[in-house]
Every structure is written in C-alpha cells, then in structure tokens.
Amino acid sequence: MNLFDVYPINDIIISKAKGSYVWDDKGEQYLDLYGGHAVISIGHTHPHWVQRIEEQLEKIAFYSNSIKIPLQQQLAEKLGKVSGKEDYQLFLCNSGAEANENALKLASFHNGRKKIIAFNKAFHGRTSLAVSATDNKNYIAPVNETDNVIFLPFNDETALEKCFAETGKDISSVIIEGIQGVGGINVASNSFLKKIRTLCDEYGAVYIADSVQCGYGRSGKFFSHDFAGVNADIYTMAKGMGNGFPVAGIIIAPHIKPKHFQLGTTFGGNHLACAAALAVLEVMEEEKLMGNAVMIGKYLKDELETIPQLKNVRGRGLMIGFDVPDELKDLKKNLLWKHKIFTGEAKPNVIRLLPSLALKKKDAEHFVESIKEEINNLQSTLEE
C-alpha cells in the first residue's frame, strides 16, 4: 500500500527534536522557525511536557467521555486563568477544523440561523462546514458547496455593515482569524474586530474568534483578538494547545447554554491530551513565554524591516510574515537547503515565521544573518 499523495514533501526525515532545533536521520541540525505549522508552542520535547505525558501514560491513556475525567476540569480551570476567560465554558475536541466545525454548529444551535460571514483569504479547516467557510475553491468538494456562507473583504467595515443591514436577521455567526495564517499573515485591525462585536450584539449573531493558529500566546497576548479589547462569544483553539499532541477545543461565553447531545467527541479531552495541554499552559506560565514572544517577535520584525528587499513585514509576536519579490523566489528553499532553517510560506510569495514561543535571541539573530546572506547570494547570482 502507498500513502495517498496529498502533500508536497521535502526529502528530509526528521528523527530528533529539542527546543527550537530538529535533526534529520543523517545527524544534520536545522533551526525550526516553522514549528510544525505553528504547533510547537513551548519547544520540541520540552522535559516537563514529556514527563507529564509519560506519567499519565503509566496511569491511564484513554477512556470515553461517559465517565468523569478530572483532568478536563483541571485544564478548564488552568486555561481560564491563563487566558483571562475564567467565566467561559470549555468543550474539548481533536483538531482545529473540528473546533471550528463545532463552533459554527453551536452558533447555529444557539440562534437558530444558517448564514455565516467569513472573509477573503480565510482558512478555517477542511471538514464539511469549516471548509465551506474557507476561501479556497481547491479545498471545497461539490458536497461542501453551500450558499450559507457569505465572503466579505477582510478589514472592510463598510462591507460588513452593509451585509448586516441587508441580511442581519439571517446571520448566525461571523468567523474571523485575528491574524490570517494560511492567507498570508494578515492582521485584523482592532477597529474591525470591534465593529464585528458591535454588529453581532446588535443583530444577535455569534462572534467566533478562530484562534487555531493566532491563539495560545503566539501573538503576545493569549488570543490575538484580545488586542481589540473585546470578547468573542466562542474562541477556537488547536495547534499550539498540545505542543504536538493532538488536542483542540472551543471556549464558549456563559450566555450560550449547553444541551445534551448537541456536541460530542470520542477522543476529545482524553487523559493524555489533557496532560499534554496542561503541561503547555504550565510551561507558558512558568517560562513567561508570551512575554518572550513579544520581545523576540519585536526584534525579528525590526530587523526584517531594515532589509530593503523584503516588503510588508507584518504580524504580531512570533507570527510574522513578509513578501518576497519574484527575483528572490528561491529564498525559502535556499534557507532550508543551504542554511538548514525551516520556515513556512503562503502562496504565492510570502514567507511565514511560526517558531516556538521559547525561541531564543541567538537563534533569531542567526536567522537574520542567514536571510541577509542568502539575499546577497541570490542577488549576486542574478547579476552574473
């Protein structure tokens, strides 16, 4: 049997990882500024994370949600404390797509409506409803096509107001990434997020803050939506929540009431997942990683802005993107193969940085030196 060929894959086998570094099967070391797609929040194989999972594995790895799992309540309490959303409710699941799927469904249960507002360049996952709210026709199978999703321009308050004025009574929810990830590190303005909050309140719609990639401290605040000084009704989480262990969730404002059997999950909130997620929050608190994301992120942005060939450096904390001109199109590839540095991308010409929130200053400096060197190398080649 062969693997189903759905990913373009680098011919590298990673066999070991620690902190912000990974090693291939030949012993070659790489600096990881991709974080497995924003997943590695506290550093690869953090010892406290490993210990938490190992200790739990010796006790019990899994049982269903038909019984009490005290670790779930412990996680809810810790998450409420670290995020500042202590009066919210937690539902645990397994992936970011599943989190968004449940958020959109819960909103529709809550107000009995069908229409969803999403935005250009949005990515919310690949499950049925989440992919319908994703702005990429290549991901949407015929069975996922629906007229219940309205796509509007990102950060366009006038278009948002017009949509609500025309169809507000039918709008179930507005779903928005505080910083678009797959779309290219596009930051939602504070005024736009405030406008969403105001219009959702006015028309009885649910504000869903997709924080799968831009949440969990990556922006320097726990949720990037927090920069706007407003609270969403539902926050979706995954990626950095388990530092590589599959775990996700939604936190739900107190005015949205639960009913039995509305939502459900087999593996969500299992013992190992909760242990991993608790370890992440404990390390984030102990090592002050949100503060580190602010400090190292500012250094990286400031330095990248001084490189004239790079355009539109943007982002918050350790979620940073910049545009690469066509003549430097090999920059990402060369950073990997010549400088042994993993970065992310967004088509057609954006490099994304999504490192561990524990990234050290010396590693950030090494990246800046490497990118300057490689730009010079590429330009020298062009001039020959």
N, C-alpha and C positions, 0 to 999 in steps of 0.2 A: 504494500500500500504506500502511496506517495502522499505527502502533505498537499492540501488544497492551496494552490499558488495564488494567494491574495495580497501578499506583501512584497514590495521591492526590498531585498535584503542585502546588507553589506556582508561580504565574505569574511566575517570575523566571528570567532567563537569565544565568548566571554566566560571564563571559568572561575574567576575570583573577583571579589569586590570589597572595598573598605573605604569608608568615608566618601571622599569625592573622587576616588580612583577605582578603575577596573583594570583587570589584567586578562589578556587572551590566553589561549591554550599553549602559546609559544613563550609565555612569560613577558610579553610586551605590555608596558604600562600605558594607560590612557587617562587623561583628565576628563571627567564626566560632567559636562555642562548641559547635558540633555536630561539627566535624571530619570532615564527610562520613561520619558514623556511626562515630566513634572510629577512623577510618582515618588521619587526618593526625596523625602522631606527632611529627614534627620541624619542622612548619610547612610551609605550601604553598610549592612550588617552591624549596625550600632550595638555595642555589647549589652546594653540594657534591654533593647528590643529583642535580641536573640535570647537572653536569659528569660524574659517574660514568656516568650513563646515556648521555650523548652520546658520551663516549669509547668506551664499549663498542659503541655502535651503529655507529661507524666501523670496528670490527674484525669482529664477527660478532654478529648478533642472536639467532640460534637454530640449534641442531642438536639431534638427538634424544639420548636417554639411552643410545644404543647405543655412544657413544664417551665417553672421559674428558672431564670438564668441570672443570678445576682450580678454577674459581670456586666450585663446590659445596663442595669441601673447605675452601677459604678461609672460606666462610660458616659451615661447620660449626665450624671452629676458633674463629672470632670469636664466634659465638653461644654456644659452650660457655664461653668466657672471660667474656663479659658476663653471662650468665645464672647462672654458677656451676655448670653441669651438664656439666662437661668430659668425664665418662665416659659420657655418653649418646650415642645414635646419631640421625642426622637423616635423615628422609625428606621430600622437598620435593614440594609439590603447588601448587594454584592458589587455593583459597578455603577459608573457614572450614568450610563444610559438608563439603567434600571432606576436610579434615583430620579432622573428627570421624567421617566415614564410614570412613576408613581406620583410625582409632584403634579404633573399635568392632569392625571386622573383624579387625584384628590381634590384639586381645584374645581374640576367639573362636578364631582360629587357634592362639593360644598355649595355651589351656587346654581347648579342645575343647567349650566350653559355649555355651549360647544366651541365657540370661536376662541382662537389663540392668536395673540400678537407675538411674532418673532421678528428678527431683524436680519438685514442683509449681512452676509458672511458669517451668520451664526452656525455653530456646531453644538448640538445637544445630545448626540449619540446615534446609535444605529438600530435601536429597537423600534417598534412599529410607529408609535406616536412621536417619540423623540426624534426619529429620523425625518418625519414629516415636518418638524419644526426646524430642520437643519437646511441651510441654504446651499445645497449642492445636489443637483439633479442626478449626478452619477451614483449617489448613495440610495436614492429613492426608487424602490421597485414599484411596478404598477399597483401591487396590492397595498402599498403605503400611500398612494396618492389620495389626497383629501382636499376639499375646499374649506375645511375648518381652520386652516392656518393662513393668517394674513402677514405677509412680509413687508416691513417698512424700512426706510433708510435709518441706519444707525446714527444716533445722536441728533436726529431731526425732530425737534419738539413740535414744530408746526404740523408735520405729517402725522405725528402721534395724536395731537389734539383734534385734527380733522377726522381721523379714523374713529376716535371715541365719540365725537359729535355725531357721526353718521351711523355707527353701529354699536355704541357703548352698551346698550342693554343686552347685546348678544355676546359680549366679550367675557369669557370665563377667566382668562389669565393672560398676563404679559410675562414672557420668559426672556431673560437677558443675562448674558455674561457680563460681569463687572469689567473684565478685560477679556476680549475675544482672544482665544488661543489659536486654534486651527485657522481662524480667519486672518491672523497676522499680527497679533498683539495690538489690538485697537482698544483704547481705553474709553469706557463710557464716562461722559462728563458728569460731574456732580449735579449740575442743574438738570440734566436729562433724567438721572435716576430720581431726583426729587419730583420731577414732572410725572414720572411713572407712578410714584407713590400717591401724589395728589389725585391723579385721574383714576387710579384703582380705587381709592377711597370714595371718590365722587360717584363712580358708576358701579361699585360693588364687585369689582374684579379682583383677582388674586395676583399679587406681585410675587413672581418666582425668581429668586436670585440664583442663577446657575453658577455655583462656586466650585464646580468639579475641578477645574484647573487653576482658577484665580483665587481659590479659598485656602483655608488651612494655613494661614500665615504667610503665604508666598508674596503677597503684595506689601507686607509690613504691618498690615492690620489683619485680624483673623479672617474677615471677609473683605474683599476689595470694595464691596458695596458700602462698607462702613465709612469710607471716605466721604460719602454724601451726607452722612448724619441722619439717615433714615433706616427704618427697619423693614425688611421684606416680610411677607407672610409665610413663605417657605424658602428655605435655603437647601440646595442640593450639594452633596459632598461625595468625594471619592478620592482618586489619585493619591495625594499625599497622606490621606487618612490612615493608611496601614503601612506606609513606607515599603510597599511591595507586596504585602499580604492583601489578597482581595477582600476589601470591605468598603462599604459605602453607606450613605444614609441621607435622610432628609430631616431637618428640624422644622417644626410646624408651630406657628403662633397659637397662643391659647384660645383665640376665638374660633379656631377651626376644630370642631369636635370629632372625635373618633367614633366609628361604629364597627362592631364586629364583622369581620369578613370583607370589609371594603378593600383592604390591602392584605397581602400575605407573602411569605417567602419561606423556602425550605432552608437555605444555608445562611440567610441573613442573620447577623447577630450571634453566630455560633461562638463557642468558647474561645477558640484560637483567634478568631477575628477580633473579638473584644479585647483579648490580651494584647494583641498587636496594636490596636488603636489606642488603648490605654498607655502603652509604652511610648507611643509617638507623642501624646499630649504631655506625659511626664517629662520627656526629654526636652520638648519645646519650652516648657516652663523652667526646668532646671538650668538649661543652657541659654535661655533668653534668645531663642532663635528668630523670633520676629524682629527683635532689635538688630540682630546680625543681618537679617535680610534687608533692612533699611540701610544700614551702614555700607555693606558690601555692594548692594544694588546701586546706591548713590555713586560710589567710587566707579563702578563699571560704566554707568550712564555718562558720568562726567568725562571719563577718559575716552569713551567711544565717540562722544560729541566733538572731540578735538581732532578726530580722524576725518579729513575733508572728503574722502571717497565714500564714506558711509553717510546715508541720508536718513532723516526722520527717525532718529534714535528715540525710542518711546518705551513706556511701560511703568511699572511700579515695583519697588522691592526687587526681588530676584525673578521677575517675569519681564524680560526685556526683549525687544525686537528692533531690528533696523533693516533698511532697504539696501540691497547690493546692486550696483549698476551692472548692465549686461556684460561689460568688458571684464568684470570680476566674477562672472557666474560660477567659476570653479573654486571660489573661496571656501565654501563649506566643505566640499570634497577634499580640498588640499589641507584644510585644518585637520581633518580626520586622518588622512593617509600620510601626510608629511610631518604633521606636528602632534599627532596622536591625541587629538582633542575632539570629543563628541559634542556636537551642537544639534539643535533642531532646525526646522525650516517651515515655511509656509509658502505655498506656490503663489506667484511664480518666482519671487526674488527676495524673500525675507528670511533672515537668519534669526532663530529664536534661542534665547538662553533661559533654561529652566533647571538650574542646578539645585543641589541640596541647599536647604536654608542654613546649613552649617558651613557653607563654603568659606574657606579661609582667604585672607587678604593676599597671601603669597600666591595662591592659585589664581585669583582674579588678576593679579599683576602678570603672571605667566601668560595668561590668555591674551591680555592686552598687548604684551610684547610679541606674542606669536602672530596675532592678527595683523599688526603693523608690518612685521617681517614678511608675511605671506602676501600682503597687498603690494609691497615693494617688489617682491619676486614676480608677481603676476604682471605688474606694470613694466618691469624690465623686459620680460618675455615679449610683451606687446610691441615694445619699442625696437626690438631687434629686427 
